[in-house]
Amino acid sequence: MTIQGNTIVDLTSPYAMWLNALGGYLLIDNVIESPAGQSVSPIHVRNWDWDGGLSNAYILAAGNTFTVASPYSFWIPAGRHRSRIWGTA
């Protein structure tokens, strides 16, 4: 799935994107402005499918702009790290 060229401001939730690990994602040239003082990562990847099985989460990210230091967070069952992020911001 390609998510490209979006501007997201005034979040009403800590997360701008909640991505379930059902395939690869391309995040390109997006701007995500979190509220002042927020430290929660606005891009959250859930590395577990709805049927309870382990899934892969692959993200290629380039040219994105964030207002928090750590823009990505992953939910991964203990001992099962299979998510990967390539690229910058």
Secondary structure, 3 states (H helix, E strand, C coil): CEEECCEECCCCCCCCEEEECCEEEEEECCEECCCCCCCCCCEEEECCCCCCCCCCEEEEEECCEECCCCCEEEECCCCCCCCEEEECC
